[in-house]
Amino acid sequence: MQIDPIELLVRALDLTILAYLREQFAEQPTALLIVNIVIVLTLATVPLLMVFVVGWTERKVLARMQDRIGPNRVGGRYGVLQMVADVVKMMTKEVIIPAGADRWAYLSAPVLAVMTSVLLFAVLPLAPAVIGVDLNVAVFYVLAISSVSVVAILLAGWGSNNKYALLGAFRSVAQLVSYEVPMILSILVPILLARSMSTIGLVEAQNIPFIVFVPVAALIFFVSSLAETGRSPFDLLEAESEIVAGFHTEYTGMYFGLFMAGEYIAIMFMCALFSTAFLGGYRFFGLEELTTTIMGYPFFVGNLIGAAALFIKSAIIFFIFMWLRGTLPRFRIDQLLNFNWKFMVPFSLVLLFTVAVLDKLIFVWFPDITDGGRALIHLASNLLIAAATIEILRRRIQRQRRALEPAVVAEATPDLEHAHAH
């Protein structure tokens, strides 16, 4: 076995170097194991490094929304090295473990939070030929791994020996467990349409992005993603004005930084997963399949185009995340749970049942239907369900207002009589 350095360089440029190394060392188990370890470490490093970019971008965008400048000291007028300075600061700060804390739970919680967020990227297709592991149950893997974050939050709240941290952990677990239900139900919709639980299968099935088929399911998944990542208006995980800093109240230094890194990595993944499930992932008008040659070697231009397409789609979703954070106030815990169990979950169930039955009937009645015709039928059903839901909510709100009117009048009458008496 001999590796051509020029071919290795070409494969590195078109992002197929990992597959190339696996091919070269396929007959050498020990070398293949080392290559796979290097691949895993490489894929794990990418989201960790992206935290610097995402963190700086959010601070800069939110500053502009609030008529501020944002980071502008470290690294020039735009403060591009501000996140690096923050990491150095956290690494040099003292780690203070509270008296009476469960040391094992306290120290393992932030590590577990970061690990679960990084592991999610293993099944995310970054480009047509760039993926860690192409599992046929990749979506199930994502749901299973993401649920482990609840354990990290419980460990942090319980291990801190602090009433605010424990209260924040309980609230966080209630929120995360509740909103997992509509998130699972909404992600099942593109799975039904694609007839695959593989993330690559989801992307390849989208000749037309699934957001055109089922925009309501996409909206439910987006709202659930906000809640699962603890972003406004669902940021009860921290709720600084109510419970200090939530479950990580007692964390300092790099352990606090690990929680922040885990949060940003989870946000990046949710944006990429939304793009993969509803926006076509790395697909971009067929350009992701382009190939050419450089110095006699095949060069997969489509990989670069696909990676850029996924990045742009994910960046747009992340901008909406930031936009909502800068504009919406926080829900109360009772409002948040009522909204989920009384609206999101029933709505998701009705939507899932409708899509499942309708898609089956479409192929029975119209076996030769095109993707465009199928999309129009599903879009019409989605809009009808949304219109019916809005009408039901409107009537319910009217009934509640009519029921409250006598009580309001009764409360106001004594005040008027008292005013006339004087």
Protein Blocks (a to p, Z undefined) as FASTA:
>chain_A
ZZdfklmmmmmmnopmmmmmmmmmmmmmklmmmmmmmmmmmmmmmmmmmmmmmmmmmmmm
mmmmnopnbjakggpjnopmmmmmmmmmmmmpccdddehiafklmmmmmmmmmmmmmmmm
mmmcfbfklcfbdcfklmmmmmmmmmmmmmmmmmmmmmnopaklmmmmmmmmmmmmmmmm
mmmmmmmmmmmmnopabfklmmmmmmbafklmmmmlmmmmmmmmmmmnopafklmmnomm
lnonajmlmgghjllmmmmmmmmmmmmmmmmmmmmmmnopjagghlmmgccdeehiacdf
klmmmmmmmmmmmmmmmmmmmmmmmmpccddfklmmmmmmmmmmmmmmmmmmmmmmmmmm
mmmmmmmbcfklmmmmmmmmmmmmmmmmmmmmmmmmmmmmmmmmmmmmmmmmmmmmmmmm
ZZ
